[in-house]
Amino acid sequence: DFATPRAVLTGHDSEITCAAICAELGLVISGSKEGPCLIHSMNGDLLRTLEGPERSQGPESCLRPKLIQASREGHCVIYYENGLFCVFSVNGRLQATMETEDKIR
C-alpha cells in the first residue's frame, strides 16, 4: 500500500517552521518563517490566520513562530523567536502575551 496525503494545506508564502495537530478539534496549526500562523481543518480548508501583536518597525519586527502547541480546549500557544509568547483562541482572537529573555526549546 502507498501512503497518500489526506489533504494539502495551502496559504503560507515561505517555509513552515512549526506545526501542531489537535485531533480532538480536527485542526492543524502551522507557522512559517516569514509569515503568520494559519489554522486549517483536517480536510485542508483554511479557517483562520493568527496575527501576533503589532511590533515596532524594522528588521526584527517580523514575528517568526518557532513553537506551536494546541489544546483540546481550543487554545493555541505560539512562541516566537524574539521571546514572545502569545495565546490565541481557535477563533483567532489574541488572548494574552508574555515576553521572556529565556531561551525556549
ABEGO torsion letter per residue (X at the ends): XBBBBABBBBGBABBBABBBBBAAAGBBBBBBAABBBBBBBAAGBBABBBBBBBBBBEAAABBBBABBBBBAAGBBBBBBAAGBBBBBBAAGBBABBBBBABBBX
